Amino acid sequence: MVTIKCGKITFSNIQAILFDKNGTLEDSETYLRSLAQKAARLIDAQIPGIGEPLLMAFGINANNLDPAGLISVASRRETEVAAAAYIAETGRGWFESLKIARQALDEAEKYIGRTPSPLFVGSLEVLKYLRERGLKLGILSAATTQEVRKFVADHQLSDYIQLEMGVDEGPSKPDPRLFLQACQALGVEPGATLMVGDSVGDMQMTRNAKAAGCIGITWVGKSENVQGADVVINQLEEIQVLAA
């Protein structure tokens, strides 16, 4: 167990740290913005006039991505359901609406391709630093588990990451069960585990799971996006190990 210091806050007896992926380790803004824009265009081609409301729902304003918006923080399933709700408002049946939303997101992903989004500067070094000091590290993301595994493989993080976990058919953020499942898979207690994330959902999930603490990171300088965090940081290097 180690003691970790972030800003003026100290966390004692820590065994593990779980990281969110999008917006925490991975600078995925360009990809997520392109995905939302392409999916909205595809749906608008079938149902004219729905594109602009969908973009707003996804969290796209002009060409700006809201880091707290749907496309940034929701699971794939939640994104499909939200898009389908807009489609259903036009009078389409629910199952047809879900099918249109799912197909549009699938086609948008294929069109854009999944060129790896870059890591935020310093992320690799911090993961290496923390792992060398005996901490167990995992990724707990609203993306699918397959996407998390691809992210780890693309950036060659397998030497540092012991858990690759996303949201598939089970609970999603901020359901504390997701955090508890991750801790169980890592073989650690929630009370000895920290969460690092960039959304309110990460903070709520962690608190409800009675974790050791929640560290909010805001690369974009919006602390309201991580309301409820024990401490807010602007770069991962602020996570420091004091003692083992």
C-alpha positions as CSV (number, residue, x, y, z in Angstrom):
1,M,0.0,0.0,0.0
2,V,1.1,3.5,-0.7
3,T,0.3,7.1,0.2
4,I,-0.7,9.4,-2.6
5,K,-0.7,13.2,-2.6
6,C,-2.7,15.4,-5.0
7,G,-2.6,19.1,-4.3
8,K,-3.4,19.5,-0.6
9,I,-5.1,16.1,-0.3
10,T,-3.4,12.9,0.9
11,F,-4.8,9.4,0.3
12,S,-3.4,6.7,2.5
13,N,-3.2,2.9,2.2
14,I,-3.9,2.9,-1.6
15,Q,-3.5,-0.3,-3.5
16,A,-4.9,0.6,-6.9
17,I,-6.0,3.4,-9.2
18,L,-8.7,3.2,-11.9
19,F,-8.6,5.6,-14.8
20,D,-11.3,6.7,-17.1
21,K,-10.2,6.6,-20.8
22,N,-11.9,9.3,-22.9
23,G,-10.9,12.7,-21.7
24,T,-8.6,11.4,-19.0
25,L,-5.9,9.3,-20.6
26,E,-6.9,9.7,-24.2
27,D,-7.3,13.0,-26.1
28,S,-10.4,11.8,-28.0
29,E,-12.0,15.1,-28.7
30,T,-11.4,15.1,-32.5
31,Y,-12.7,11.5,-32.9
32,L,-15.8,12.0,-30.8
33,R,-16.7,15.2,-32.5
34,S,-16.3,13.6,-35.9
35,L,-18.3,10.6,-34.8
36,A,-21.2,12.7,-33.6
37,Q,-21.3,14.9,-36.7
38,K,-21.2,12.0,-39.1
39,A,-23.9,10.0,-37.2
40,A,-26.1,13.1,-37.1
41,R,-25.7,13.6,-40.9
42,L,-26.5,10.0,-41.6
43,I,-29.7,10.1,-39.6
44,D,-30.7,13.5,-41.0
45,A,-30.4,12.0,-44.5
46,Q,-33.2,9.7,-43.6
47,I,-35.2,12.0,-41.4
48,P,-34.6,15.6,-42.6
49,G,-34.4,18.3,-39.9
50,I,-33.3,16.0,-37.1
51,G,-29.6,16.6,-37.5
52,E,-29.2,19.9,-35.6
53,P,-31.2,18.7,-32.5
54,L,-29.2,15.5,-32.5
55,L,-25.9,17.4,-32.6
56,M,-27.1,19.5,-29.6
57,A,-28.1,16.2,-27.8
58,F,-24.7,14.7,-28.5
59,G,-23.0,17.8,-27.0
60,I,-21.8,19.5,-30.2
61,N,-22.2,23.3,-30.5
62,A,-20.9,24.7,-33.7
63,N,-17.6,22.8,-34.0
64,N,-17.1,22.5,-30.2
65,L,-17.4,19.4,-28.1
66,D,-18.9,19.6,-24.7
67,P,-16.7,17.3,-22.5
68,A,-19.8,16.7,-20.3
69,G,-22.0,16.0,-23.2
70,L,-23.6,12.7,-24.3
71,I,-21.1,11.6,-26.9
72,S,-18.2,12.3,-24.4
73,V,-19.4,10.5,-21.3
74,A,-22.2,8.1,-22.2
75,S,-21.9,4.4,-23.0
76,R,-22.5,3.3,-26.6
77,R,-25.8,1.8,-25.6
78,E,-26.9,5.0,-23.9
79,T,-25.9,7.0,-26.9
80,E,-28.0,4.7,-29.2
81,V,-31.0,5.0,-26.9
82,A,-30.8,8.8,-26.6
83,A,-30.5,9.2,-30.4
84,A,-33.4,6.8,-30.9
85,A,-35.6,8.9,-28.6
86,Y,-35.1,11.9,-30.9
87,I,-35.9,9.7,-33.9
88,A,-39.0,8.3,-32.2
89,E,-40.3,11.9,-31.6
90,T,-40.8,12.1,-35.4
91,G,-43.4,9.3,-35.3
92,R,-41.2,6.3,-36.0
93,G,-41.7,3.1,-34.0
94,W,-39.3,2.5,-31.1
95,F,-37.6,-0.6,-32.5
96,E,-37.2,1.1,-35.9
97,S,-35.8,4.2,-34.1
98,L,-33.2,2.1,-32.3
99,K,-32.2,0.3,-35.5
100,I,-31.7,3.6,-37.3
101,A,-29.6,5.0,-34.5
102,R,-27.5,1.9,-34.2
103,Q,-26.8,1.6,-37.9
104,A,-25.9,5.3,-38.1
105,L,-23.4,5.0,-35.3
106,D,-21.9,1.8,-36.8
107,E,-21.6,3.4,-40.2
108,A,-20.1,6.6,-38.7
109,E,-17.5,4.6,-36.9
110,K,-16.5,2.7,-40.1
111,Y,-16.4,5.9,-42.2
112,I,-14.2,7.7,-39.7
113,G,-12.0,4.7,-39.0
114,R,-10.4,4.2,-35.6
115,T,-7.0,5.8,-36.0
116,P,-5.8,5.9,-32.4
117,S,-6.4,9.1,-30.6
118,P,-3.3,10.4,-28.9
119,L,-2.6,10.0,-25.2
120,F,-2.6,13.3,-23.3
121,V,0.9,14.5,-22.7
122,G,2.5,12.8,-19.8
123,S,0.0,10.0,-19.4
124,L,2.4,7.2,-20.3
125,E,5.0,8.5,-18.0
126,V,2.6,8.7,-15.1
127,L,1.3,5.2,-15.6
128,K,4.8,3.9,-15.7
129,Y,5.7,5.9,-12.6
130,L,2.7,4.6,-10.6
131,R,3.1,1.0,-11.7
132,E,6.8,1.0,-10.7
133,R,5.7,2.0,-7.2
134,G,3.6,-1.1,-6.8
135,L,0.2,0.1,-7.6
136,K,-2.3,-1.9,-9.5
137,L,-3.7,0.1,-12.4
138,G,-6.8,-0.3,-14.5
139,I,-9.0,1.4,-17.0
140,L,-12.7,1.7,-16.3
141,S,-14.5,3.4,-19.2
142,A,-18.0,4.0,-20.5
143,A,-16.6,2.8,-23.9
144,T,-17.0,-0.9,-24.7
145,T,-14.5,-3.4,-23.3
146,Q,-13.3,-4.0,-26.9
147,E,-12.6,-0.3,-27.3
148,V,-10.6,-0.3,-24.0
149,R,-8.6,-3.3,-25.1
150,K,-7.8,-1.7,-28.4
151,F,-6.7,1.5,-26.7
152,V,-4.3,-0.4,-24.5
153,A,-2.9,-2.3,-27.4
154,D,-2.6,0.8,-29.7
155,H,-0.6,2.6,-27.1
156,Q,1.3,-0.4,-25.8
157,L,0.1,0.0,-22.2
158,S,-0.2,-3.7,-21.3
159,D,2.9,-3.5,-19.1
160,Y,1.2,-1.0,-16.9
161,I,-2.5,-1.8,-17.1
162,Q,-3.8,-4.8,-15.2
163,L,-7.6,-4.3,-15.9
164,E,-9.2,-3.3,-19.2
165,M,-12.9,-2.8,-18.5
166,G,-15.7,-1.0,-20.4
167,V,-19.5,-1.0,-20.5
168,D,-21.1,-3.8,-22.5
169,E,-24.4,-5.2,-21.3
170,G,-24.0,-4.5,-17.6
171,P,-24.3,-1.4,-15.5
172,S,-22.9,1.9,-16.7
173,K,-21.6,5.0,-14.9
174,P,-22.5,6.3,-12.4
175,D,-23.8,2.9,-11.1
176,P,-21.4,2.0,-8.3
177,R,-21.7,-1.7,-9.2
178,L,-19.3,-1.0,-12.2
179,F,-16.6,0.3,-9.8
180,L,-17.2,-2.6,-7.4
181,Q,-16.9,-5.1,-10.3
182,A,-13.6,-3.5,-11.4
183,C,-12.2,-3.7,-7.9
184,Q,-13.2,-7.4,-7.6
185,A,-11.5,-8.1,-10.9
186,L,-8.3,-6.4,-9.7
187,G,-8.4,-8.2,-6.4
188,V,-8.5,-5.0,-4.3
189,E,-11.0,-3.4,-1.9
190,P,-12.9,-0.3,-3.0
191,G,-11.6,1.5,0.2
192,A,-8.1,1.0,-1.1
193,T,-8.8,2.2,-4.6
194,L,-8.8,5.6,-6.2
195,M,-10.6,6.7,-9.4
196,V,-9.3,9.3,-11.8
197,G,-11.9,10.7,-14.2
198,D,-13.1,13.7,-16.1
199,S,-16.9,13.6,-15.5
200,V,-19.5,14.0,-12.7
201,G,-20.5,10.4,-13.4
202,D,-17.0,9.2,-12.5
203,M,-17.2,11.1,-9.2
204,Q,-20.7,9.9,-8.3
205,M,-19.9,6.3,-9.1
206,T,-16.8,6.4,-6.9
207,R,-18.4,8.1,-4.0
208,N,-21.4,5.7,-4.0
209,A,-19.0,2.7,-4.1
210,K,-17.3,4.1,-1.0
211,A,-13.9,4.2,-2.7
212,A,-10.7,5.6,-1.2
213,G,-11.2,8.8,-3.2
214,C,-12.0,10.4,-6.5
215,I,-9.6,12.6,-8.4
216,G,-11.2,14.9,-11.1
217,I,-9.0,15.8,-14.0
218,T,-9.9,18.7,-16.2
219,W,-7.5,19.2,-19.1
220,V,-9.9,21.9,-20.3
221,G,-10.1,23.8,-17.1
222,K,-13.8,23.3,-16.3
223,S,-14.0,22.1,-12.7
224,E,-17.8,21.9,-12.9
225,N,-17.3,18.8,-15.1
226,V,-15.9,17.0,-12.1
227,Q,-18.1,18.3,-9.3
228,G,-17.9,16.1,-6.3
229,A,-14.2,15.2,-6.7
230,D,-12.1,15.1,-3.6
231,V,-9.4,17.0,-5.5
232,V,-9.3,18.5,-9.0
233,I,-6.1,18.4,-11.0
234,N,-5.1,19.8,-14.4
235,Q,-2.6,17.2,-15.4
236,L,-1.8,13.7,-14.3
237,E,1.7,14.5,-13.1
238,E,0.0,16.0,-10.0
239,I,-0.6,12.5,-8.7
240,Q,2.5,11.8,-6.5
241,V,3.4,8.8,-4.5
242,L,4.8,9.9,-1.1
243,A,5.6,6.5,0.5
244,A,5.2,2.8,0.1
